[in-house]
Amino acid sequence: MAVPVMSEVVANGQHPDILFWVGCSGSFDQRAQKITRAFAEILTKTGTSFAILGKEEMCNGDPARRAGNEFMFQMMAYQNIQILNNYGVKKIVTACPHCFNILKNEYPHLGGHYEVIHHSTFLQQLIDEGKIVLKEGGEFKGKKITYHDSCYLGRANNIYEAPRKVLEALDAELLEMKRCRSKGFCCGAGGAQMFKEEEKGNKRINIERTEEAIGTGATIVAAACPFCNTMLTDGVKAAEKEDNVKVMDIAELIAMSMQ
């Protein structure tokens, strides 16, 4: 798959409209790479002018800051900001709410001022503009889908409608979990918990959340965050429901349904 890289594009005298920030999960995690590929396919099919940083992209520093290593975070952030500003980047789209939150809300304090959009909002815009054309009677028509609100997308940035509007475009039956929207329940990966063992308790957070998702009767659990995807997938495996329930990112659902 040919994905434009910022250094090559700029060397040719072009300036893409959007920088697609891939993030650590989207770059290195095998499962999340499929989400990255799906979103890049959508951008390509819709004729969106975009590029990625490629090897110049560092981790945004969110896990370091959440885990308490402020020095490491600032080192990473300043390096990223220098690269982004050198390329004159104005608009960033990312498929990870952790990247979205830190680039949008925390980079400005260090001199990184960009328009940052989460891919759920961007997908909704493309659908509203008629750039994404879905197949008639696509494979998700009438399927039961439940959507898990990512903490950094929902409670931290108040984005609840965009991912649901994207799912509604699929003509599926959207089932809400009891704890959703502003009362949503964490998947268990936030606050750098993704990278450590959990504290002692009687049940893992991701197991509890997955039980809620399965309890809706949905056959697809839709997520808009690679961390949530990992945690919920582990939960589905633990419940031995892999044959009946699939965890998918909204970008994958749209990519599979496009004409």
Secondary structure, DSSP 8 states (H G I E B T S, - for coil): ----BHHHHHHTT---SEEEE-HHHHHH-HHHHHHHHHHHHHHHHTT--EEB-GGG----SHHHHHTT-HHHHHHHHHHHHHHHHHTT--EEEES-HHHHHIIIIIGGGGT---EEEEHHHHHHHHHHTT-S-B-TT-TTTT-EEEE---TTTTTTT---HHHHHHHHTTT-EEE--SS-GGG----S-TTTGGGS---S-SS-HHHHHHHHHHHTT-SEEEES-HHHHHHHHHHHHHTT-TTT-EEEEHHHHHHHHB-
